[in-house]
Amino acid sequence: GAFVDIDTVEEDLPEQLHGYLEFNGAPERLTVSSDAALASPRTLLEQLRRCLLEKRYAPDVILSLATANPAQVLKLPQQGRIAVGGAADLL
């Protein structure tokens, strides 16, 4: 029932995600993050992009790793999703 976080500093998210899913890790229990003190937040975006383009993972699964799943961990029910009543934090 615990959440797992993969840090993207090593820039190997596609490989780490593959291993997690291969061993039946639940994607809804996974978050990804960047250690902003060591790497740019751009690293996180690039790693998510690689998962989409190189590994062909479903966009909804990949995006939830950095949006809905962390919001659930942090108990922020209005964040992480585009929904009626949500905070609508869009770029």
C-alpha positions as CSV (number, residue, x, y, z in Angstrom):
1,G,0.0,0.0,0.0
2,A,3.0,2.3,0.2
3,F,3.9,4.7,-2.6
4,V,7.3,4.5,-4.4
5,D,9.2,7.4,-5.8
6,I,11.8,7.4,-8.5
7,D,14.2,10.3,-8.6
8,T,15.2,11.4,-12.1
9,V,18.6,12.8,-11.2
10,E,20.3,9.7,-12.7
11,E,18.4,10.3,-16.0
12,D,17.3,6.6,-16.3
13,L,13.6,6.9,-15.7
14,P,12.6,4.8,-18.7
15,E,14.8,1.9,-17.5
16,Q,13.7,2.3,-13.8
17,L,10.0,2.5,-14.8
18,H,10.4,-0.6,-17.0
19,G,11.8,-2.6,-14.1
20,Y,9.1,-1.4,-11.7
21,L,6.3,-2.3,-14.1
22,E,8.0,-5.6,-15.0
23,F,7.9,-6.7,-11.4
24,N,4.1,-5.8,-11.2
25,G,4.5,-2.5,-9.5
26,A,1.3,-0.6,-9.5
27,P,1.6,2.6,-11.6
28,E,-1.0,4.3,-9.5
29,R,1.3,3.9,-6.5
30,L,4.4,5.4,-8.2
31,T,5.6,9.0,-8.3
32,V,8.6,10.6,-10.0
33,S,10.5,13.6,-8.9
34,S,13.6,15.6,-9.4
35,D,16.0,16.7,-6.7
36,A,16.0,20.3,-7.7
37,A,19.2,20.9,-5.7
38,L,21.1,18.4,-7.9
39,A,19.3,18.6,-11.3
40,S,17.0,21.0,-13.1
41,P,13.3,20.4,-13.0
42,R,13.7,20.2,-16.8
43,T,15.3,16.8,-16.1
44,L,12.0,15.5,-14.9
45,L,10.2,16.7,-18.0
46,E,12.8,15.2,-20.3
47,Q,12.6,11.9,-18.5
48,L,8.8,11.8,-18.8
49,R,9.2,12.7,-22.5
50,R,11.6,9.8,-23.0
51,C,9.1,7.4,-21.5
52,L,6.5,8.5,-23.9
53,L,8.6,8.6,-27.1
54,E,11.1,5.8,-26.5
55,K,9.2,3.3,-24.5
56,R,5.7,4.2,-25.8
57,Y,4.1,4.1,-22.4
58,A,0.5,5.5,-22.3
59,P,0.4,9.3,-21.8
60,D,-2.2,9.0,-19.0
61,V,0.1,6.7,-17.0
62,I,3.2,8.8,-17.5
63,L,1.6,12.1,-16.7
64,S,0.0,10.8,-13.6
65,L,3.4,9.9,-12.2
66,A,4.1,13.7,-11.8
67,T,0.6,15.0,-11.4
68,A,-2.3,12.9,-9.9
69,N,-0.1,10.4,-8.0
70,P,1.9,13.1,-6.1
71,A,-1.3,15.0,-5.3
72,Q,-2.7,11.8,-3.8
73,V,0.4,11.3,-1.7
74,L,0.3,14.9,-0.5
75,K,-3.5,14.7,0.2
76,L,-4.3,17.5,-2.2
77,P,-7.7,16.4,-3.7
78,Q,-8.1,19.5,-5.9
79,Q,-4.6,19.2,-7.5
80,G,-3.1,16.8,-10.1
81,R,-6.2,16.5,-12.4
82,I,-8.2,18.5,-14.8
83,A,-11.7,18.3,-13.2
84,V,-14.7,20.3,-12.2
85,G,-13.9,21.9,-8.9
86,G,-10.1,21.3,-9.4
87,A,-7.5,24.0,-8.9
88,A,-6.9,24.2,-12.7
89,D,-3.1,24.6,-12.5
90,L,-2.3,24.4,-16.2
91,L,0.6,25.7,-18.2
